[in-house]
Amino acid sequence: MTETKNEKRETSNERSGPLAGVRIIDLTTVVMGPFATQILADLGADVVKVEPPEGDVLRYIAPMKHPGMGHIFLHHNRNKRSLVLDLKLPSGRKALLQLAQGADVLIYNVRPQAMARLKLTYEDVRAVNARIIYVGAYGYSQGGPYEAQPAYDDLIQAMVALPSILVDAGAERPRFVPTAIADRITGLAAVNAVTSALFHRERTGEGQAIEVPMFETLAQMVLGDHMGGRTFEPPLGPAGYGRMLAPHRAPYATRDGYVCVLVYNDKHWRSFFKLIGREDMFEGDSRFSNHEARSRNISEVYAFVATQMATRTSAEWLRLLKEADIPVAPLNSVDDLIDDPHLAQTGFFKMTEHPTEGALRAMAAPGKWSQSPPQGLRPAPRLGEHSVEILREAGYADADINAMIAGRVTLQAEPPSALRKSKN
């Protein structure tokens, strides 16, 4: 029996998982795009990370043991192969298009205007592979006044009002959410776009171009909560979701620390009032009698819980609330999270040995698959680590590859032994 192209791919690259056999050309950098392609790689796709000669800027965020192997890069680029191509040179662009002939997906996160300057638009790539799924993940949807503006996580957070909402909720001044939430939410949207387009192509044979804009993706997320009274025309009140903006919607102070609790539905409230010896309040206080009443008086509701939580220790509340089946959790630090016993028991963390970076704590792909589980964990690549093997797969002879290396169109990483020797 003759192997198909995808079967050969999977065998040669030893990939497994639901996306085994799918090849993705990854032109993304920093967090948003690499986070998306890391998920796709975890699911078994053969992700070819195409980097400029200087590498993805994410490589250079400390701490790191060796230049170009920063901690965030290691987490966002596992299970990928690194190919260096200078796409500003004609031979680099030619190599990219030759690679695209055998690819399923091309994803990028620069502005479309930059792709046009490189002559790598959808039409350019489609000319060599009509079945390609061409995904652009960038700041703003094209066709509006912001279409050519640069975008980073902080800027998008500001544009979708996240720092302002924190002030509305009681913060002293505007500040950004201290995680790259815009990048990561948009990265997940890009994963959805890729997998949905692959499903569409399976049914129809059609490739397509897809836009995944950060601004619109985050605006949908924020306004899904906070459109509020402006959902209606004329408005029924101001924008904003009262429960999210309530000043006491925060970890509750106890006698010796903090605890996070959400007394939410009628059952929870009956149990909570019983716990504090105020069973009369559920029926006797109209502010607490049903879900709608609580939503209209949410600031007072949260304030009442806050006064009760201050009367006992964190350990007491954790025990009592769990016994009453009221949702409760401790307030973790990042170190607490890394040392969390549930994550340890479920195998979320894997200790791996990187060829150059030594022992690393890696995170497993969340979730479990009964029929097509992702397996194996390829460490994040050194810059140009796989240039030669990928170019050979694309049909280049060794002499041509050597000429490309000499011309700085591509580069080949030093072997791990040389890097270890230079360190010593």
Helices and strands as residue ranges (DSSP letters): H 5-13, E 23-27, H 32-42, E 46-51, G 57-60, H 71-76, E 80-84, H 90-100, E 105-108, H 112-117, H 122-126, E 133-138, H 153-159, H 162-168, H 181-204, E 208-213, H 214-226, G 228-231, H 242-245, E 252-253, E 258-261, H 266-275, H 280-284, H 291-296, H 298-309, H 314-323, E 328-330, H 334-338, H 341-345, E 349-354, E 358-363, H 387-393, H 398-406, H 416-423
